[in-house]
Amino acid sequence: MVVCGDDGLAHRLAAELRGVYEEQVTLVVPPSERTVRPPVVGRARAVSAALLDRVVSAAVNRASGNGGAAAGGGSGEHGGVRQVLEAEEPTEAVLAEAGVERAAALALVYDDDETNIRAALTARRLNPRLRLVLRLYNRRLGQHIEELLDQAAALAGGDGAAGNAAGGGGGSGSGFGDVSTTVLSDADTAAPALAATALAGTTKVVQTDGLMLRAVERPPPRPGQAVAPGPATLALLSSTGNDPSFADGSEASGEQGPLLLPDAATVAAARGRGSVVLEQVSYAAGDGLPAGRGMGVVAPFASLFSRRLRWSLAGLVACVFALAVALWVVTGIHPLGALYLTLLDLFSINEPAVGASTERQVLQLLSGLMGLLLLPVLLAAVLEALGTFRGAGALRRPPRGLGGHVVLLGLGKIGTRVLTRLRELGIPVVCVEATPEARGVAEARRLRVPVVLGDVTQEGVLEAAKIGRAHALLAVTSSDTTNLEAALYARSLRPDLRVVLRLYDDDFATAVYRTLRAAHPQALTRSRSVSHLSAPSFAGAMMGRQILGAIPVERRVLLFAALEVGGYGQLAGRTVGEAFRAGYWRVLALDAGEEGRGLVWDLPEGYVLRGEDRVVLAATRRGLAELLGRRGRGTGV
């Protein structure tokens, strides 16, 4: 396996492949990355340290294009020789030095889409049978690139090249997700988890390739009450009180930490634990993108006028109808005629009521007075409408009286996806961004989300975002120190604020959790690492299996995969109950579309899995590795 990248995802992916799947890994990173110790969750840290502390086998200079000699390019009997190459960019010389011609799979996880695409085209030319996994932020471009690279593989190696490439080097069996090129986005994988973490009780949704899985986090039962067992219980949460993150919730948490895919007996015996329960597995209607109703450049009608002006207009209209009714009662004419005469008096275009009854003259004077009051209201309406249209393309400011919203810090790749997800859920959001040219500023403008431009570490910026009345703070900038500083300052303003931090270093995160919990015992603090959430999906794709997505369970990850039962001895010929292995995998749904039954997700325990069945299953990292024919080396679930 060859992994090329320039940030934390590359290191985590290499540790995932080495520690969970026991694959031989060559890691290609920029030279500057050698000066930073790449942190990895739990016991995989030792694996990553061993991987990255190896002597650098080659230092590749971009200008010269010459690679150094490989330090032991062969493989040993017990895990093989691992290499770390230093290179500015994945040029053809770098890829050749990394052994792409002999590799089973290549992951290109640079932060820049163009770099990944250029390297993918080069790698496909060097090895048409290579399984490619690309990290691309642009969804539509990713679909086109995936089709292009698969077509290139088929033309270079024959019609069966693409399929053979997908089946080589991985585990047993062939899922219907086996392809030679897979395009993934770490932002799309992490955004739903980050959005759900910021909101208590929010459902966790995995949606991809026409399938949607929806899970909900249930609170702990009352004292003395057991967790209700059910076939769709995906996990039991930590038993450490109301803030599981205080006990890390990671692989090293022990029995007090979260339990993934527990059996019925464990669920029944659980006390004081919340649970994550599967609610639905179905075909997704649509691509999951926001509908954007009333969020375009042209503002919706209700937002053209302020609330005060709308009430003023409503009051004047009510007065006009009241005068018309009074005229109808006084004169006895037809109601429509009374309304017509009232409007004429209102606009001062009716004949004076000389010689008419006193009541008629009084009503005419009142109608004229209403006309005078109507003029400034109409002028204000015109000015407000013009101002709204002129400002439709400008950034909105947080409105007065806003409360119960989520303050989102950072509008980069991750922040933009989180913003979209929060708006899909109908959650009010106020964004804070230091750079007006950030990627997500245009998206916030399109969604008509208020944005505060400024450095979040400066006084007054969070106050402008109405942090005092916010429901939660979601800090997802790329800087750990910026996220921490913003969280500490927000807690100084409001000690009970719910805070979600994007932190990469685990040791640093643990120290932060414990300190914040000790200082604010009643407040909830959560942390999520984008690379930690994304690495299992990228690793599964490198092994040639279709990973639908992942959901976080505290600081662990539960994967969802789609595969065909045939070729998997742990599944084929067994009932759903027999195929279930606690802590490893569980069959969730059967794709019976060819039989006209659609997606059957509430399968009976006695249903026998056939070789031609297509199933959706939940698996832990170790369980997925065992299904693919690789046994874990003691790493956590």
Secondary structure by P-SEA (a helix, b strand, c coil): cbbbbccaaaaaaaaaaacccccbbbbbbccccccccccccccaaaaaaaaaaccccbbbbcccccccccccccccccccbbbbbbbccccaaaaaaaccccccccccccccaaaaaaaaaaaaaacccbbbbbbbccaaaaaaaaaaaaaaaaaacccaaaaaaaacccccccccccccbbbbbcccccaaaaaaaacccbbbbbbcccbbbbbbbbcccccccccccccccccccccccccccccccccccccccccccccaaaaaacccbbbbbbccccccccccccccccccccccccccccaaaaaaaaaaaaaaaaaaaaaaaaccccaaaaaaaaaaaaaccccccccccaaaaaaaaaaaaaaaaaaaaaaaaaaaaaaaaaacccccccccccccbbbbccccaaaaaaaaaaaaabbbbbbbbccccccaaaaaaaabbbbbbccccccccccccccccccbbbbbcccaaaaaaaaaaaaaacccbbbbbbcccaaaaaaaaaaaaaacccbbbbbbbcccccaaaaaaaaaccccccccccccbbbbbbbbbccccccccccccccccccccccccccccccccccccccccccccccccccccccccaaaaaaaaccccccccc
